[in-house]
Amino acid sequence: MSYKYPVYQPNLNGNEKKYVQECLDSTWISSKGKFINQFENHFSEFTGIKNSIAVSNGTVALHVALLALGIGKDDEVIVPTFTYIASVNSIHYTGAKPIFIDSDPITWQIDTKKIEEKINSKTKAIMAVHIYGHPCDMNEIVRVAKKYKLFIIEDCAEAIGTFYKGKHAGLFGNISTFSFFGNKAITTGEGGMVITNDNNLADLCFRIKGQGLAKNQEYFHDIMGYNYRMTNICAAIGCAQLERIDDILISKRRVAQNYIDGLNGLPVEYQKEIGDLKNSYWMFTILSNSEKERTELRKYLKENGIETRPTFHPIHTMPMYNSGEKFEVAEDLGKRGINLPSYPDLLETDIKFITDKIKKFYGEH
């Protein structure tokens, strides 16, 4: 089904076609070419990090980051259960065990008050996932990590343009990752980035993503590696996207504010900015009053050409990760949440149409 208002669509109105054509004309279409280094360098400049390593998608970015930290069999990694499954799958790929934490009911991020009770001798890292573009409480996560000598991995897949206490998300951990899937604030089609201020970690990430190739020795591989490289074509699209990232992020903030204004007075909740932070509003998300109401509202919006998505199912409820535990906040968020159309090209009149339909729904119910 096609929708008048899809939940997301990328803005590709810059130099994307020009740069991709340049790749085709030069024949540099695989994992070598000028756009890869250019994309990495420009991403470092944007975030304020020393090292950026482009990879083929956001999930492998997490896998590379965990491997570079030495996470492996019998290790445990603390992670929120309310997240996209890639966060947890990447932990499983290494042989480590994910240890789930519930969500904070206000920010919807990992509940930092519950982290310490899950730490033991096997705990090696905390994965902080910035859900829907709102930052985690990184001061508290850094405090706990230092106290117990743990690594921090920041999953910033949904947090391009997110800031915490004046610093871009991803600058607080030992290593951090981003996704450039088609529904992210900037896209390369498929693609990801690993970032770190640690030069040794960066060097190891470059080698892991490139089949474990030894330095200064052609076709000799001295560590286990993977083919996780980004193509020059993907990087070319990324370069064009980065040229306009400020305008894209401003547009997404405008979209969020229009939703906030339009939904004022309705019996729905949304993510609020509380404290010294900046939510990039990757997906503008509301909470209905019940799971039944969510189903009815989504059906009503679909009938009016408006696509929505449910919030993430908590990972502990999925068969391969079912721990038998209960996480009340995460389960509630997973049952009541709705992602509304959140792409940067939405006009004020578009959002008025959507919010008017939501008002009409509640007026009839």
C-alpha positions as a printed NumPy array, in Angstrom:
array([[  0.   ,   0.   ,   0.   ],
       [  1.231,   3.479,  -0.833],
       [  0.706,   6.246,   1.677],
       [  0.215,   9.963,   1.178],
       [  2.336,  10.37 ,   4.292],
       [  4.911,   7.561,   4.698],
       [  6.549,   7.155,   8.072],
       [  9.878,   8.18 ,   6.526],
       [ 11.51 ,   9.106,   3.232],
       [ 15.003,  10.524,   2.72 ],
       [ 15.737,  13.937,   1.272],
       [ 18.068,  13.408,  -1.715],
       [ 17.888,  16.839,  -3.292],
       [ 21.568,  17.761,  -3.06 ],
       [ 24.659,  16.465,  -4.86 ],
       [ 23.817,  12.776,  -4.388],
       [ 23.263,  12.042,  -8.105],
       [ 26.291,  14.095,  -9.126],
       [ 28.643,  12.277,  -6.762],
       [ 27.272,   8.827,  -7.603],
       [ 27.729,   9.595, -11.309],
       [ 31.304,  10.599, -10.541],
       [ 31.847,   7.155,  -8.999],
       [ 30.409,   5.467, -12.081],
       [ 32.478,   7.582, -14.462],
       [ 35.67 ,   6.854, -12.511],
       [ 34.797,   3.107, -12.122],
       [ 35.578,   3.404,  -8.384],
       [ 32.361,   1.77 ,  -7.203],
       [ 33.546,  -0.723,  -4.553],
       [ 35.379,  -0.152,  -1.279],
       [ 38.094,   2.128,  -2.629],
       [ 37.736,   5.669,  -3.855],
       [ 38.016,   9.243,  -2.686],
       [ 34.536,   9.535,  -1.201],
       [ 35.17 ,   7.003,   1.567],
       [ 37.97 ,   8.963,   3.219],
       [ 36.116,  12.193,   2.526],
       [ 32.977,  10.9  ,   4.228],
       [ 34.951,   9.646,   7.236],
       [ 36.82 ,  12.939,   7.611],
       [ 33.71 ,  15.074,   7.296],
       [ 31.827,  12.909,   9.783],
       [ 34.672,  13.335,  12.277],
       [ 34.464,  17.094,  11.812],
       [ 30.696,  17.102,  12.318],
       [ 30.707,  15.037,  15.507],
       [ 33.994,  16.319,  16.941],
       [ 35.714,  12.921,  17.085],
       [ 39.274,  11.984,  16.076],
       [ 38.566,   8.804,  14.11 ],
       [ 35.631,   7.673,  11.957],
       [ 35.581,   4.276,  10.238],
       [ 32.944,   3.733,   7.533],
       [ 31.338,   0.284,   7.364],
       [ 28.575,  -1.418,   5.415],
       [ 25.719,  -0.917,   7.897],
       [ 24.89 ,   0.037,  11.469],
       [ 24.669,  -3.507,  12.782],
       [ 28.171,  -4.43 ,  11.659],
       [ 29.375,  -1.124,  13.114],
       [ 28.257,  -2.424,  16.51 ],
       [ 29.858,  -5.81 ,  15.849],
       [ 33.181,  -4.183,  14.886],
       [ 33.068,  -1.931,  17.969],
       [ 32.468,  -4.861,  20.319],
       [ 35.2  ,  -6.953,  18.691],
       [ 37.664,  -4.06 ,  18.893],
       [ 37.014,  -3.865,  22.658],
       [ 37.739,  -7.586,  22.968],
       [ 34.192,  -8.531,  23.964],
       [ 33.711, -12.288,  23.543],
       [ 32.565, -15.593,  24.951],
       [ 31.451, -15.593,  28.613],
       [ 31.45 , -11.786,  28.767],
       [ 28.3  ,  -9.845,  29.641],
       [ 27.16 ,  -6.558,  28.129],
       [ 24.476,  -4.434,  29.763],
       [ 21.91 ,  -3.153,  27.249],
       [ 18.367,  -1.761,  27.368],
       [ 15.649,  -4.217,  26.398],
       [ 13.709,  -1.386,  24.733],
       [ 15.829,  -1.047,  21.604],
       [ 16.051,  -2.218,  18.021],
       [ 17.19 ,  -5.82 ,  17.843],
       [ 20.505,  -4.983,  16.137],
       [ 21.868,  -3.684,  19.46 ],
       [ 21.4  ,  -7.092,  21.051],
       [ 22.174,  -9.247,  18.006],
       [ 25.6  ,  -7.63 ,  17.743],
       [ 26.369,  -8.678,  21.329],
       [ 25.266, -12.224,  20.536],
       [ 27.514, -12.332,  17.444],
       [ 30.58 , -12.022,  19.687],
       [ 29.517, -14.895,  21.956],
       [ 28.813, -12.5  ,  24.826],
       [ 25.553, -12.406,  26.774],
       [ 23.189,  -9.403,  26.747],
       [ 21.996,  -8.364,  30.204],
       [ 18.756,  -6.441,  29.943],
       [ 17.817,  -3.255,  31.777],
       [ 14.402,  -1.584,  31.934],
       [ 13.672,   1.924,  30.611],
       [ 13.3  ,   5.232,  32.39 ],
       [  9.583,   6.164,  32.212],
       [ 10.315,   9.828,  31.441],
       [ 13.108,   9.676,  28.847],
       [ 12.452,   6.089,  27.619],
       [ 16.235,   5.515,  27.739],
       [ 18.089,   2.87 ,  29.769],
       [ 17.219,   3.277,  33.47 ],
       [ 20.622,   4.137,  34.903],
       [ 19.379,   3.549,  38.464],
       [ 19.1  ,  -0.166,  37.671],
       [ 22.472,  -0.763,  36.022],
       [ 24.637,  -1.397,  39.085],
       [ 22.439,  -4.232,  40.371],
       [ 23.203,  -6.211,  37.191],
       [ 26.998,  -5.813,  37.306],
       [ 29.147,  -8.821,  38.227],
       [ 32.595, -10.219,  37.476],
       [ 31.554, -11.127,  33.914],
       [ 30.32 ,  -7.647,  33.027],
       [ 32.623,  -6.006,  30.489],
       [ 30.63 ,  -3.147,  28.972],
       [ 27.53 ,  -0.977,  28.989],
       [ 25.807,  -0.32 ,  25.677],
       [ 24.026,   3.034,  25.828],
       [ 21.366,   3.219,  23.113],
       [ 19.978,   6.688,  22.369],
       [ 16.411,   5.653,  21.529],
       [ 14.52 ,   7.739,  18.945],
       [ 17.128,  10.508,  19.108],
       [ 16.926,  11.316,  22.835],
       [ 20.246,  10.934,  24.684],
       [ 20.81 ,   8.61 ,  27.617],
       [ 21.958,   9.977,  30.978],
       [ 25.613,   9.752,  29.983],
       [ 26.981,  11.38 ,  33.153],
       [ 25.594,   8.536,  35.243],
       [ 26.65 ,   5.864,  32.75 ],
       [ 30.198,   7.252,  32.695],
       [ 30.239,   7.322,  36.509],
       [ 29.184,   3.681,  36.779],
       [ 31.571,   2.579,  34.032],
       [ 34.515,   4.238,  35.759],
       [ 33.554,   2.79 ,  39.126],
       [ 33.498,  -0.781,  37.809],
       [ 36.126,  -0.349,  35.054],
       [ 33.708,  -1.113,  32.223],
       [ 33.753,  -0.118,  28.566],
       [ 31.025,   2.104,  27.131],
       [ 29.639,   1.539,  23.644],
       [ 27.213,   4.195,  22.451],
       [ 24.67 ,   3.011,  19.886],
       [ 23.895,   6.273,  18.094],
       [ 22.014,   4.725,  15.172],
       [ 19.075,   7.046,  15.874],
       [ 21.059,   9.945,  17.289],
       [ 22.68 ,  11.903,  14.463],
       [ 22.306,  15.497,  15.643],
       [ 21.664,  14.512,  19.271],
       [ 23.581,  16.431,  21.951],
       [ 24.121,  15.88 ,  25.67 ],
       [ 25.579,  18.724,  27.736],
       [ 26.892,  20.422,  24.61 ],
       [ 28.641,  17.373,  23.135],
       [ 27.418,  15.235,  20.27 ],
       [ 26.161,  11.774,  21.163],
       [ 28.959,   9.262,  20.696],
       [ 31.67 ,  11.331,  22.363],
       [ 31.183,   9.845,  25.844],
       [ 31.976,   6.184,  25.231],
       [ 35.17 ,   4.317,  24.421],
       [ 33.678,   3.647,  21.011],
       [ 30.398,   4.543,  19.308],
       [ 28.405,   3.619,  16.229],
       [ 25.981,   5.189,  13.761],
       [ 23.616,   3.924,  11.069],
       [ 22.889,   5.469,   7.683],
       [ 19.934,   3.29 ,   6.688],
       [ 17.35 ,   4.946,   4.44 ],
       [ 15.192,   6.128,   7.341],
       [ 17.968,   7.822,   9.309],
       [ 18.537,  11.591,   9.465],
       [ 21.23 ,  11.208,   6.821],
       [ 21.499,   8.123,   4.668],
       [ 23.882,   6.25 ,   2.421],
       [ 21.221,   3.666,   1.517],
       [ 22.894,   1.084,   3.715],
       [ 25.894,   2.095,   5.774],
       [ 27.329,   2.715,   9.201],
       [ 30.165,   4.406,  11.05 ],
       [ 32.337,   3.51 ,  14.026],
       [ 33.871,   6.468,  15.86 ],
       [ 36.456,   6.692,  18.62 ],
       [ 39.084,   9.024,  20.055],
       [ 41.34 ,   6.017,  20.73 ],
       [ 43.788,   5.671,  17.826],
       [ 44.582,   2.043,  18.669],
       [ 40.907,   1.102,  18.663],
       [ 40.457,   2.931,  15.366],
       [ 43.355,   1.049,  13.789],
       [ 41.901,  -2.247,  14.968],
       [ 38.466,  -1.348,  13.566],
       [ 39.976,  -0.601,  10.152],
       [ 41.628,  -4.013,  10.158],
       [ 38.546,  -5.899,  11.419],
       [ 36.298,  -4.408,   8.734],
       [ 38.859,  -5.228,   6.016],
       [ 39.331,  -8.991,   6.478],
       [ 42.004,  -8.598,   9.168],
       [ 44.633,  -7.327,   6.735],
       [ 48.046,  -6.772,   8.299],
       [ 49.587,  -3.331,   8.153],
       [ 52.265,  -2.72 ,   5.534],
       [ 52.044,  -6.236,   4.08 ],
       [ 49.958,  -6.974,   1.004],
       [ 47.413,  -9.801,   1.193],
       [ 48.691, -11.032,   4.563],
       [ 46.049, -11.334,   7.272],
       [ 47.161, -11.685,  10.872],
       [ 43.819, -11.377,  12.721],
       [ 40.302, -12.644,  12.079],
       [ 38.444, -10.03 ,  10.074],
       [ 35.261,  -9.481,   8.097],
       [ 34.239,  -7.876,   4.83 ],
       [ 32.376,  -4.975,   6.435],
       [ 33.591,  -2.195,   4.135],
       [ 31.45 ,   0.635,   2.8  ],
       [ 31.349,   1.187,  -0.948],
       [ 32.524,   4.38 ,  -2.605],
       [ 29.001,   4.873,  -4.011],
       [ 27.454,   4.754,  -0.532],
       [ 30.093,   7.144,   0.774],
       [ 29.416,   9.513,  -2.138],
       [ 25.755,   9.712,  -1.106],
       [ 26.886,  10.255,   2.488],
       [ 29.139,  13.143,   1.485],
       [ 26.241,  14.848,  -0.275],
       [ 24.004,  14.277,   2.741],
       [ 26.575,  15.722,   5.143],
       [ 26.742,  18.89 ,   3.052],
       [ 23.122,  19.555,   4.051],
       [ 22.98 ,  17.949,   7.478],
       [ 22.403,  21.204,   9.373],
       [ 19.36 ,  22.042,   7.244],
       [ 18.027,  18.473,   7.565],
       [ 18.34 ,  18.53 ,  11.353],
       [ 16.684,  21.961,  11.572],
       [ 13.799,  20.619,   9.466],
       [ 13.394,  17.587,  11.725],
       [ 13.269,  19.807,  14.807],
       [ 10.642,  21.929,  13.061],
       [  8.597,  18.808,  12.31 ],
       [  8.761,  17.785,  15.972],
       [  7.708,  21.219,  17.204],
       [  4.766,  21.282,  14.788],
       [  3.642,  17.928,  16.185],
       [  4.021,  19.17 ,  19.758],
       [  1.925,  22.236,  18.961],
       [ -0.669,  20.264,  17.02 ],
       [ -1.124,  17.573,  19.662],
       [ -1.434,  20.009,  22.545],
       [ -4.364,  19.085,  24.772],
       [ -4.744,  15.547,  23.446],
       [ -4.427,  12.503,  25.754],
       [ -1.081,  11.385,  24.309],
       [  2.484,  11.538,  25.608],
       [  5.705,  12.226,  23.698],
       [  9.431,  12.391,  24.395],
       [ 10.303,  15.646,  26.135],
       [ 13.649,  17.379,  26.416],
       [ 14.476,  17.59 ,  30.112],
       [ 17.866,  19.003,  31.089],
       [ 20.899,  20.113,  29.123],
       [ 20.335,  18.069,  25.981],
       [ 19.081,  18.221,  22.409],
       [ 16.799,  15.554,  21.004],
       [ 17.275,  15.073,  17.258],
       [ 13.759,  13.584,  17.058],
       [ 14.719,  10.816,  14.648],
       [ 11.159,   9.519,  14.938],
       [  8.471,  11.641,  16.536],
       [  6.784,   9.13 ,  18.821],
       [  3.614,   9.286,  20.878],
       [  2.148,   7.006,  23.528],
       [ -1.553,   6.184,  23.349],
       [ -3.508,   5.191,  26.454],
       [ -3.578,   1.448,  25.784],
       [ -2.504,  -1.245,  23.349],
       [ -6.098,  -1.528,  22.075],
       [ -6.293,   2.226,  21.506],
       [ -2.987,   2.135,  19.623],
       [ -4.307,  -0.547,  17.268],
       [ -7.454,   1.465,  16.577],
       [ -5.557,   4.75 ,  16.09 ],
       [ -3.048,   3.191,  13.699],
       [ -5.889,   1.623,  11.701],
       [ -7.693,   4.98 ,  11.534],
       [ -4.556,   6.812,  10.386],
       [ -3.845,   4.13 ,   7.77 ],
       [ -7.345,   4.584,   6.349],
       [ -6.467,   8.272,   5.942],
       [ -3.202,   7.65 ,   4.082],
       [ -0.928,   8.09 ,   7.093],
       [  1.679,   5.396,   7.701],
       [  2.815,   4.709,  11.28 ],
       [  5.079,   2.221,  13.041],
       [  4.743,   0.586,  16.433],
       [  7.486,   1.247,  18.942],
       [ 10.04 ,  -1.514,  19.409],
       [  9.042,  -4.773,  21.035],
       [ 11.337,  -5.191,  24.062],
       [ 14.024,  -7.709,  23.122],
       [ 13.483,  -9.864,  26.225],
       [ 10.026, -10.751,  24.85 ],
       [ 11.46 , -12.309,  21.68 ],
       [ 11.895, -16.104,  21.59 ],
       [ 15.672, -16.2  ,  21.1  ],
       [ 16.309, -13.752,  23.967],
       [ 13.396, -14.496,  26.315],
       [ 14.91 , -14.366,  29.785],
       [ 11.658, -14.841,  31.692],
       [ 12.178, -11.445,  33.304],
       [  9.638,  -8.659,  33.484],
       [ 10.504,  -5.096,  32.533],
       [  7.329,  -3.126,  33.1  ],
       [  8.297,   0.237,  31.619],
       [  9.831,  -1.219,  28.456],
       [  6.856,  -3.517,  27.94 ],
       [  4.467,  -0.6  ,  28.371],
       [  6.404,   1.532,  25.857],
       [  6.366,  -1.355,  23.412],
       [  2.586,  -1.742,  23.679],
       [  1.443,   1.882,  23.537],
       [  3.922,   3.673,  21.28 ],
       [  3.432,   4.94 ,  17.722],
       [  6.054,   6.453,  15.391],
       [  4.425,   9.187,  13.295],
       [  5.678,  10.364,   9.872],
       [  8.965,  12.084,  10.686],
       [ 10.768,  12.942,   7.461],
       [ 12.301,  16.417,   7.049],
       [ 10.207,  17.436,   4.015],
       [  6.913,  17.373,   5.943],
       [  5.285,  20.783,   5.762],
       [  3.356,  22.498,   8.531],
       [  0.17 ,  21.879,   6.517],
       [  1.021,  18.167,   6.282],
       [  1.439,  17.878,  10.034],
       [ -1.778,  19.832,  10.59 ],
       [ -3.579,  17.249,   8.444],
       [ -2.077,  14.405,  10.519],
       [ -2.733,  16.012,  13.903],
       [ -6.269,  16.99 ,  12.859],
       [ -6.946,  13.323,  12.086],
       [ -5.599,  12.344,  15.515],
       [ -7.836,  14.994,  17.108],
       [-10.815,  13.642,  15.189],
       [-10.029,  10.108,  16.341],
       [-10.009,  11.144,  19.988],
       [-13.079,  13.268,  19.459],
       [-14.957,  10.19 ,  18.254],
       [-13.584,   7.91 ,  20.969]])
